[in-house]
Amino acid sequence: MVVSCNNGTLSTFVPTDNNPWDISKVLLVFRRLGFGIKHSDIASKLSLTPSELIDELIDNAKNLPPTPDPGWAHWTNTDFRNAGGNRGPFYRNHQKIVFQDFLNNDMRDRLTLFWSNHFVTEYYMYNHPAYTFRYYNNLQSNVLGNFKNFVSVIGLDDAMLMYLNGYENRNNAPNENYARELYELFTLGEGNGYTQDDITETARALTGYNNRQDGGPIYFNPNRFDNGEKTIFGRKGNWNYDDVINILFEEKSDLISNFIVRKLYKHFVSPDVNEAIVDELALYFINNNFELEPLYRKLFKSEHFFNSFSSNVLIKSPVDLMVFIEKEFDFEKPDNFSDNLNNYLRARCSDMGQEILNPIDVAGWQENHDWISTGTLPMRWEFSDYLLSRYWIKNKEQFRNYAISIVGIEETNPVEIVKKINKYMFCNYNLMDDELNDALAAFKGDVPDDYFNGGGWTLNESYAPNQVYALLLFFVKLPEYQLK
């Protein structure tokens, strides 16, 4: 068992001289709760207190409407047949829309990504773009709401009813798939507080959601509902769908709260769980009637979240890696690449094991160390290099401007330039001596040392863009660049 080194409490983080509010902490916020931040935007965030910044992120997320219907979110089977029958382009278009949301938005769509890996559906198991888009909107609409209501809404979502066989669950042929995952994956955890009899009886109570016309919405058919008495968690009655949700949250509130808080903690804070913090948050979650918004505010404002031991302990997902590069550098791209950027991000993340809207199985991506393998690490380097090369092809001067925006035009010390760019590209990570020497070698390139030692070198030199480009290529290959 790994013991967490983070002893910060859930008290609101208040900066001190020894623990200041600085760039590394702003980066931590936006890399954990969003998808990165442009360097030019950091100053405005430092003008807020940490608590004010978290409030701003959450308030913006609350006020953001769901992604608009692309024109086919309510299509039926006939509509798709009339459009040519091939549903693949609509699904891929939806994936590109999701990446645009990642680039445009912060916390709402970070939470949407997280919850899509909790309430999992695999697109290829039901092949219905309209269902997928409505599922996506359901996630977006509930990620800051009440968790009990979230569970209820998702269970009747058309994509979920198809994916976990709720559509096939009828009184004369019960299907236990959704009932099992409701407990095992969505609320309680494997083998935690339920029995096979609970699953069997719950499946009976969830029967009846079987009717649909032409691939349209799925709705309840009372003739296919099991109208007999069921026993769930020791309680007997002619239970239906709403009863199942109510009984679950009444009888198992402590198990649900601990399971969800633990999962949030491991995703947003650290894989090494501080049990006391999880216990305290779980009680807070129950006392707030399973409202997610106050839970987020409590955790993400805390000194525990901002503790230095929380930094660089999570491995970037493929989405993190690719979207951070695009968003944080904020560089111009060739027109023909810019037009296809979201498709490139979609395809490359899929290559690295994270196909949006289609996790690997019902348990979702296991994340963190599972993201890195001997196969995916070289792809991470290759795809990072490729993005930087597109920026280079478009406009070499933007590399000079990038360095100047971080270090200032007056800075001529290569050590300071390397360290300051490192401070922005990495979250609270100081280069080791050998890494610093290698980074300096990459940055200096073929420029003689005399040029830097009183020889008049500045970032205005004609070859400075090449130097910055070489430094960035070096940095994205460091192991620590895969951390956030």
C-alpha positions in Angstrom: 0.0 0.0 0.0 1.4 3.4 -1.0 1.0 6.2 1.6 0.2 9.7 0.3 2.9 12.2 1.1 0.4 15.0 0.7 -0.6 16.1 4.3 -2.4 19.3 3.2 -5.9 19.7 4.7 -9.2 20.6 3.0 -9.0 24.1 4.4 -9.0 26.7 1.6 -5.5 27.3 0.3 -4.1 30.7 1.3 -0.8 31.6 -0.3 2.2 32.6 1.9 5.7 33.8 1.3 6.9 30.2 1.6 4.1 28.8 -0.5 3.2 31.6 -3.0 0.5 31.8 -5.6 2.6 31.5 -8.8 2.7 30.3 -12.4 3.2 26.6 -11.4 -0.1 26.6 -9.4 -2.0 28.3 -12.2 -0.7 25.7 -14.6 -1.7 22.9 -12.1 -5.3 24.3 -12.1 -5.6 24.5 -15.8 -3.9 21.2 -16.6 -6.0 19.3 -14.1 -9.3 21.2 -14.4 -9.1 22.3 -18.0 -6.9 21.7 -21.0 -4.1 24.1 -20.5 -3.7 27.9 -20.6 -1.9 30.3 -22.9 1.0 32.0 -21.3 -0.5 35.4 -22.1 -3.6 34.6 -20.0 -1.6 33.6 -16.9 -1.2 37.1 -15.5 -4.9 37.7 -15.4 -5.4 34.5 -13.4 -2.6 35.4 -10.9 -4.5 38.6 -10.2 -7.2 36.5 -8.7 -6.9 34.5 -5.4 -6.7 30.7 -5.8 -10.3 30.5 -4.4 -11.5 33.2 -6.9 -10.0 31.3 -9.8 -11.7 28.0 -8.9 -15.0 29.9 -8.5 -14.5 31.5 -11.9 -13.8 28.1 -13.5 -16.8 26.5 -11.9 -19.2 29.4 -12.6 -18.1 29.5 -16.3 -18.7 25.8 -16.5 -22.2 26.1 -15.0 -23.1 28.9 -17.4 -21.9 27.1 -20.5 -24.7 25.7 -22.6 -24.5 22.2 -24.0 -22.8 21.8 -27.4 -25.4 22.7 -30.0 -27.0 20.1 -32.2 -24.9 19.6 -35.3 -28.0 19.0 -37.3 -28.5 15.3 -36.8 -28.7 14.8 -33.0 -32.4 13.7 -33.4 -32.2 11.8 -36.6 -33.8 8.4 -36.9 -32.6 5.3 -38.8 -34.5 6.6 -41.9 -32.7 9.9 -41.7 -29.3 8.3 -41.7 -30.3 6.0 -44.6 -31.5 9.0 -46.6 -28.1 10.6 -46.0 -26.3 7.7 -47.6 -26.5 5.1 -44.8 -22.8 5.4 -43.7 -22.9 6.6 -40.1 -19.1 6.8 -39.7 -18.7 10.4 -40.9 -21.3 11.6 -38.4 -19.5 9.8 -35.6 -16.1 11.2 -36.6 -17.6 14.7 -37.0 -18.9 14.4 -33.4 -15.4 13.4 -32.2 -14.0 16.5 -33.9 -16.6 18.6 -32.2 -15.5 17.2 -28.9 -11.9 18.2 -29.6 -13.1 21.7 -30.4 -14.9 21.8 -27.1 -11.6 20.8 -25.4 -9.8 23.6 -27.1 -12.5 26.2 -26.5 -13.6 25.4 -23.0 -12.1 24.5 -19.6 -13.7 22.8 -16.7 -17.1 21.8 -18.1 -15.6 19.7 -20.8 -12.8 18.4 -18.6 -15.5 17.1 -16.3 -17.4 15.8 -19.3 -14.4 13.8 -20.4 -14.0 12.4 -16.8 -17.6 11.3 -16.5 -17.6 9.8 -20.0 -15.0 7.4 -18.6 -17.2 6.7 -15.6 -20.6 6.3 -17.2 -19.0 4.5 -20.2 -20.6 3.7 -23.5 -18.7 2.3 -26.4 -19.9 3.8 -29.7 -19.2 0.8 -31.9 -21.5 -1.4 -29.7 -24.6 0.5 -30.8 -23.5 2.6 -33.8 -26.0 5.4 -33.5 -24.5 9.0 -33.9 -27.7 10.7 -32.7 -27.7 8.6 -29.5 -24.1 9.4 -28.9 -24.6 13.1 -29.3 -27.5 13.2 -26.9 -25.5 11.1 -24.4 -22.7 13.7 -24.7 -25.2 16.5 -24.1 -26.6 14.6 -21.1 -23.1 14.4 -19.6 -22.4 18.1 -20.2 -25.7 19.0 -18.6 -25.1 17.0 -15.4 -21.4 17.2 -14.6 -22.0 20.0 -12.1 -25.4 18.8 -10.9 -26.7 16.3 -8.4 -25.0 12.9 -8.6 -28.2 10.9 -7.7 -30.0 12.7 -10.5 -27.0 12.1 -12.8 -27.2 8.4 -12.2 -31.0 8.4 -12.9 -30.6 10.4 -16.2 -27.8 8.3 -17.6 -29.6 5.0 -16.9 -32.4 6.1 -19.2 -30.1 7.6 -21.8 -30.7 6.0 -25.2 -27.0 5.2 -25.8 -26.8 3.6 -22.3 -30.0 1.6 -22.8 -28.6 0.2 -26.0 -25.0 -0.3 -24.8 -25.8 -2.2 -21.6 -28.8 -4.0 -22.9 -31.4 -2.1 -21.0 -33.4 -2.1 -24.2 -33.5 -5.9 -24.1 -34.5 -6.0 -20.4 -38.2 -7.1 -20.4 -40.4 -9.0 -18.0 -40.3 -12.3 -19.9 -36.6 -12.1 -20.5 -34.7 -10.1 -17.9 -31.2 -8.8 -18.8 -29.0 -8.1 -15.8 -26.2 -6.2 -17.6 -27.2 -2.7 -16.6 -28.2 -3.6 -13.1 -24.7 -5.2 -12.5 -22.8 -2.2 -13.9 -25.1 0.3 -12.0 -23.6 -1.2 -8.8 -20.2 -2.4 -9.8 -19.0 0.5 -12.0 -21.3 3.5 -11.5 -22.1 3.7 -7.8 -20.6 1.1 -5.4 -17.6 -0.6 -6.8 -16.9 -4.3 -7.5 -18.4 -6.6 -5.0 -19.1 -3.7 -2.6 -22.4 -3.8 -0.8 -24.5 -5.8 -3.2 -25.2 -9.5 -4.0 -26.2 -11.4 -7.1 -29.7 -11.5 -5.8 -29.7 -7.7 -5.6 -28.6 -7.6 -9.3 -31.3 -10.1 -10.3 -34.1 -8.3 -8.5 -32.9 -4.9 -9.7 -32.9 -6.0 -13.3 -36.6 -7.0 -12.8 -37.3 -3.5 -11.5 -35.6 -1.9 -14.5 -37.6 -3.7 -17.1 -39.9 -2.0 -19.6 -37.7 0.5 -21.4 -38.0 -1.4 -24.7 -40.0 0.6 -27.2 -38.6 2.8 -30.0 -39.6 3.6 -33.5 -37.2 3.7 -36.4 -34.2 4.2 -34.1 -35.7 7.1 -32.3 -35.9 7.7 -28.5 -36.4 4.6 -26.3 -39.5 4.9 -24.1 -41.2 2.9 -21.4 -43.7 0.1 -22.3 -45.8 -0.9 -19.2 -46.7 -4.2 -20.9 -43.0 -5.3 -20.7 -42.5 -4.2 -17.1 -42.2 -6.9 -14.4 -45.1 -6.0 -12.1 -44.2 -8.4 -9.3 -42.7 -7.9 -5.9 -38.9 -7.5 -5.8 -36.4 -7.5 -2.9 -33.6 -5.0 -3.2 -31.1 -4.5 -0.4 -33.6 -6.2 1.9 -36.5 -4.0 1.0 -39.6 -5.6 -0.6 -42.1 -4.0 -3.0 -43.2 -3.7 -6.6 -40.2 -1.5 -7.3 -39.6 0.4 -10.6 -36.8 2.4 -12.0 -37.2 5.4 -9.7 -37.5 3.2 -6.7 -34.2 1.5 -7.5 -32.4 4.8 -7.5 -34.1 6.0 -4.3 -33.4 2.7 -2.5 -29.8 2.6 -3.7 -29.0 6.1 -2.4 -31.0 5.6 0.9 -29.4 2.3 1.7 -25.8 2.7 0.4 -25.1 6.4 0.6 -21.8 5.9 2.5 -20.5 3.4 0.0 -21.6 5.5 -3.0 -20.0 8.6 -1.6 -16.7 7.0 -0.8 -16.5 5.2 -4.2 -17.2 8.4 -6.2 -14.9 10.7 -4.1 -12.1 8.2 -4.3 -12.4 8.1 -8.1 -12.4 11.9 -8.4 -9.4 12.1 -6.1 -7.4 9.6 -8.1 -8.2 11.4 -11.4 -7.8 15.0 -10.3 -5.3 14.9 -7.3 -3.2 11.8 -7.1 -3.2 8.0 -7.7 -1.8 7.7 -4.1 -4.9 8.2 -2.0 -5.0 10.1 1.3 -7.6 8.0 3.1 -8.4 10.7 5.7 -9.1 13.3 3.0 -11.3 10.9 1.0 -13.3 10.0 4.2 -13.8 13.7 5.0 -14.8 14.6 1.5 -17.2 11.6 1.3 -19.0 12.8 4.5 -19.1 16.3 3.0 -20.6 14.8 -0.2 -23.4 13.1 1.7 -24.1 16.1 3.9 -24.5 18.1 0.7 -27.1 15.6 -0.7 -24.7 14.4 -3.4 -24.4 17.8 -5.1 -21.3 17.7 -7.2 -20.6 21.5 -7.4 -19.9 22.1 -3.7 -17.8 18.9 -3.7 -15.6 20.3 -6.5 -15.3 23.7 -4.8 -14.3 22.1 -1.5 -11.6 19.8 -3.1 -10.2 22.2 -5.7 -9.9 25.2 -3.4 -8.1 23.2 -0.7 -4.5 23.4 0.4 -4.5 19.6 -0.2 -5.2 20.1 -4.0 -2.5 22.9 -4.2 0.1 20.9 -2.2 3.4 20.5 -4.0 3.1 16.7 -3.6 0.0 16.8 -5.9 2.1 18.1 -8.8 3.7 15.8 -11.4 2.1 12.7 -10.1 -0.4 12.1 -12.9 0.5 11.0 -16.4 -1.0 13.0 -19.2 -3.6 11.2 -21.2 -3.2 11.3 -25.0 -5.9 14.0 -25.0 -3.9 16.0 -22.4 -0.7 15.7 -24.4 -2.1 16.8 -27.7 -4.5 19.5 -26.6 -2.1 21.0 -24.2 0.5 21.5 -26.9 -2.0 23.0 -29.3 -3.6 25.3 -26.6 -0.6 26.3 -24.6 1.7 27.2 -27.5 -1.2 28.9 -29.3 0.9 28.9 -32.5 -0.3 29.5 -36.1 -0.6 26.5 -38.4 -0.5 26.0 -42.1 -4.0 26.6 -43.5 -4.4 23.0 -44.8 -3.4 21.6 -41.4 -5.5 24.1 -39.4 -8.6 23.0 -41.3 -7.9 19.4 -40.3 -6.5 20.0 -36.8 -9.4 18.4 -34.9 -9.3 15.4 -37.2 -5.6 15.0 -36.6 -6.0 15.3 -32.8 -8.8 12.8 -32.9 -6.9 10.2 -34.9 -3.6 10.5 -33.0 -5.3 10.2 -29.6 -7.0 7.1 -30.9 -3.6 5.7 -32.0 -2.3 6.2 -28.5 -5.2 4.4 -27.0 -7.8 7.1 -26.2 -10.6 7.1 -28.8 -13.1 9.7 -27.7 -16.6 8.4 -27.1 -15.3 4.8 -27.4 -13.3 3.7 -24.3 -11.7 0.3 -24.4 -14.4 -1.5 -22.4 -17.2 -0.9 -19.9 -14.7 -0.2 -17.1 -13.2 2.6 -19.2 -9.6 3.7 -19.6 -7.6 2.8 -16.5 -5.5 5.9 -17.0 -2.2 7.1 -15.4 0.5 4.4 -15.9 -1.7 2.5 -18.4 -1.2 5.5 -20.8 2.5 4.8 -21.2 4.0 1.7 -22.9 6.9 0.8 -25.1 4.5 1.3 -28.0 2.8 4.5 -27.1 5.8 6.5 -25.7 7.5 6.7 -29.2 4.1 7.8 -30.6 3.9 10.6 -28.0 7.3 11.9 -29.1 6.5 11.5 -32.8 3.1 13.3 -32.6 4.5 16.1 -30.4 7.3 16.7 -32.8 4.9 16.7 -35.7 2.7 19.4 -34.2 5.8 21.6 -33.5 7.0 21.0 -37.0 3.6 22.3 -38.4 4.0 25.5 -36.4 7.6 25.8 -37.7 6.5 25.4 -41.3 3.9 28.1 -40.9 5.9 30.8 -39.1 9.4 30.5 -37.7 9.2 33.9 -36.0 6.5 32.7 -33.6 9.1 30.6 -31.9 11.2 33.7 -31.2 8.1 35.6 -30.0 7.1 32.7 -27.8 10.4 32.9 -25.9 10.3 36.7 -25.7 6.8 36.5 -24.2 8.1 34.3 -21.4 11.6 35.6 -20.7 11.5 39.2 -22.1 13.6 40.7 -24.9 16.3 41.8 -22.5 17.2 38.3 -21.3 20.4 37.1 -22.8 21.5 34.5 -20.3 20.8 31.1 -21.9 20.5 29.4 -18.5 17.7 31.8 -17.5 16.0 31.4 -20.8 16.0 27.6 -20.5 14.8 27.7 -16.9 12.0 30.2 -17.5 10.6 28.3 -20.5 10.9 25.1 -18.5 8.9 26.7 -15.7 6.0 27.3 -18.2 6.1 24.0 -20.1 6.4 21.9 -16.9 4.4 22.0 -13.8 6.6 22.7 -10.7 9.6 20.8 -12.1 13.2 21.9 -11.8 15.6 20.4 -14.3 18.3 18.1 -13.0 21.8 19.2 -13.7 22.3 16.8 -16.6 19.0 17.8 -18.1 19.8 21.4 -17.8 23.1 20.9 -19.5 21.4 18.9 -22.3 18.7 21.6 -22.7 21.4 24.3 -22.9 23.2 22.3 -25.5 20.0 21.9 -27.5 19.3 25.6 -27.2 22.8 26.9 -28.1 23.2 24.5 -31.0 26.1 25.5 -33.2 26.3 29.0 -31.7 29.8 29.5 -30.0 29.8 30.0 -26.3 31.6 33.3 -26.8 28.4 34.7 -28.3 26.6 34.2 -25.0 29.5 35.4 -22.7 29.5 39.1 -23.5 29.5 38.5 -27.2 26.3 40.4 -27.9 23.9 37.5 -28.4 20.2 38.3 -28.0 16.9 36.8 -28.9 16.8 39.2 -31.9 19.5 37.1 -33.7 18.4 35.6 -37.0 19.0 32.1 -35.8 17.1 32.5 -32.4 13.9 30.9 -33.7 15.9 27.8 -34.6 17.3 27.7 -31.1 13.9 28.0 -29.4 12.5 25.3 -31.8 15.3 23.0 -30.9 14.8 23.6 -27.2 11.0 22.8 -27.4 11.8 19.6 -29.3 14.1 18.6 -26.5 11.7 19.5 -23.8 8.7 17.5 -25.2 10.9 14.3 -25.1 11.8 14.6 -21.4 10.0 12.0 -19.3 8.7 14.7 -17.0 6.8 16.3 -19.9 4.4 13.4 -19.8 3.4 14.5 -16.3 0.9 17.1 -15.1 
